[in-house]
Amino acid sequence: MTETSIRANLTRIQERIAAAAARSGRRPEDITLIGVSKTHPAIAIQEAYQAGVRHFGENRVQEWEVKRVGTNNLAATWHLIGHLQSNKAAKAAKLFHTVDSLDDVAVAQKLDRARRETGAQGKLRVLIEMRVAQEETKSGVEIAAVPELAEKISVLPQLDLAGLMCIPPYLLEAEQVRPYFRRLRELRDDLKTKLGLPMLVLSMGMSHDFEVAIEEGATEVRVGTALFGTRAALPAKH
Ligand SMILES: *Cc1c(COP(=O)(O)O)cnc(C)c1O
């Protein structure tokens, strides 16, 4: 992927974000674009940054640990968007500004502790990843368990629980995904009332369905393929 195509892709995505925002009476500046750079090299992140992207999402702690060396010069916000294993929590607390895929109280406590030990970094933003569909995927919290987890996270001093995230099933027609996005928004609204937390963030929508997500209230969309091009096959999970 060349610099010009990342730039052209970004322009196209921004137009689509603006159109979806306009359709739903929202302002495009209230929607944050997260460039999902997993599997793409640091040079691609550099190019996207030059084009104007300021938020990036990576799904593996170890991959990011290697790649960040090539992006140290960038004043970007780095999001962990993939499932976080307990044994990588301390590292993640140091390497990311926000963990958008939190789904476990023990991991939350580890993040909190690690953040306290590093001192000067301030609070770590976190989102709870909610499982909006019954799928085989192991990540994400069952809807019924979200309030209790949210309450436990909200008392951890070094974490700032800012909202919810979801990865709905991949359905060919983006329109079919709408009920899942709507459900996440409704759950967020419920939690706000029940817990009295601001919980403003809704991270939902990927390359093929981010417009529907915006119409349903997404404040952050996570876009990989439409920005960086297709990914090489992922290496086996370990
Ligand atoms: C890979 C990934 C994305 C981006 O997916 P695209 O379809 O390439 O836009 C978004 N969110 C998460 C959690 C991902 O793992």
The ligand as a MOL file (V3000), in Angstrom:
LIG
                    3D

  0  0  0     0  0            999 V3000
M  V30 BEGIN CTAB
M  V30 COUNTS 15 15 0 0 0
M  V30 BEGIN ATOM
M  V30 1 C -9.1070 -6.1770 12.7490 0
M  V30 2 C -10.0550 -5.4620 13.6230 0
M  V30 3 C -10.7720 -4.3420 13.1460 0
M  V30 4 C -10.6740 -3.8190 11.7360 0
M  V30 5 O -11.3000 -4.6740 10.8240 0
M  V30 6 P -11.4720 -4.2620 9.2750 0
M  V30 7 O -12.5930 -5.1040 8.8250 0
M  V30 8 O -10.1860 -4.5600 8.6050 0
M  V30 9 O -11.8060 -2.8110 9.2530 0
M  V30 10 C -11.6120 -3.7080 14.0480 0
M  V30 11 N -11.7480 -4.1270 15.3300 0
M  V30 12 C -11.0810 -5.1850 15.8090 0
M  V30 13 C -11.2740 -5.5910 17.2220 0
M  V30 14 C -10.2210 -5.8830 14.9750 0
M  V30 15 O -9.5590 -6.9530 15.4720 0
M  V30 END ATOM
M  V30 BEGIN BOND
M  V30 1 1 1 2
M  V30 2 1 2 3
M  V30 3 2 2 14
M  V30 4 1 3 4
M  V30 5 2 3 10
M  V30 6 1 4 5
M  V30 7 1 5 6
M  V30 8 2 6 7
M  V30 9 1 6 8
M  V30 10 1 6 9
M  V30 11 1 10 11
M  V30 12 2 11 12
M  V30 13 1 12 13
M  V30 14 1 12 14
M  V30 15 1 14 15
M  V30 END BOND
M  V30 END CTAB
M  END
